[in-house]
Each structure stands twice: as structure tokens, then as C-alpha cells.
Amino acid sequence: NNAASVIDVTSAPTGLTSDGKPYAERYTTYNATLTPASGNYMLPESVTVTADGTALTAGTDYTYDPATGELTIHADKVTGALNITADGLQIKYELSVDSGDPTTPDELDFGTVDYGAPVSARTVTLKNTGNQPLTVDRPEFALTSDFEMELGSAFDVNGQAALAPGEIATFTVRPASGLLLGDHSDFIDISTNNRNASGSLSVGIAIQEAVVNLAD
């Protein structure tokens, strides 16, 4: 009975298209290729497949290649209605900027310091929180030269840092020596190869006259 040998295949991938047929021959290998529906999506790392409501095992019952989107369900597992579930990953270019202060991660406040007193450098951490590679350009002060910067080891000789998703780069900032009394502030602009992944950091310090306590 040819009708009995044909089973339904349902697939409604999110952000993806599939060239797979909506039916399959029972006990016949089923093939489909998933493709991102637009430039805003990428292929997922995995898909799920059920046959007659029973979950199949990836790698054993079916294979999926996240690099190409090729899906193959082995013939001996094509026993009943197939359901293929796959969610495309939305492409994200994101960069986080962390001053080390959990309450104000976008501010680097050195506080109020006596004139001439030493001030320790502070570390700023940049992290690729998206799912695409980023190239971070050399951070730049926007206004003055009241502060100094030293790039960490993740930056190359050209002042750029190539960050895979999840990777970090650091740099340190300290007030320049010999600052005059008063408030000093600046901004650090941070850009990357994608305009959606950028950031900024405010920097500030107040220099006050040193208080000298004279003994009675």
C-alpha cells in the first residue's frame, strides 16, 4: 500500500527555510538542508527531530551539520510522522564595557585625591557578548590628555583586538601625573568593525589640596 508508506513531515523553522519535502517514504532516508531566511540569522548548532512523537537521538538516529545546514534522518528511523524543530540564531554584534564597578560599569571614577598623591591604574574590560567575531579599535580619549592609557596583551601592535564571541580584552587607565587642583574628566570612545557594537566610558578625578595636620 503506497499510501501507507508515505508519512507527513512537519517543519516550521524560526528564521530558517528548509528545502525538505513535506512528506517522506517510510524506511527511506530523509534529507533536507536548512538555510538562514535572511542576513539577520545564522544556522543553529543543533536541531531536534521526533518520529511519531518520540525524540530521535542526534548523531545516532540523524545527523545535522551546523556549518552547511544539511540534515539526514536515517532510513530505519523514518517510521512515522516526522517533526523537525530548528531555531535560527539571530546575528548579534555586541560589546560590553566594564569599569570594574558593578553599580556604574560605564564610569571610571577615581574619586577625590590629594594633590601629588599616587593613584593606582584601573582596569577596563571589554567583552564580546554577541555571537559574531569583533575587531576592537584602539580606545580613544575624547577630550583631554589628563589621563593615560595602556593597552592589554589582547591588542596587537596596531592597537586592535580581535575577539571571538565570549573573549575579552583589557586596558588600564590612570590620571596623568602633575594634575592641577580641581575636577578633571574625559570620555573614552570604543569602536569596533560593526557600528552596533561600540561603547563609551566616562573618566573623572578631583584633585584637592593636601591637608597637613600640624602637631599641637
Disulfide bonds with the S-S distance in Angstrom:
none
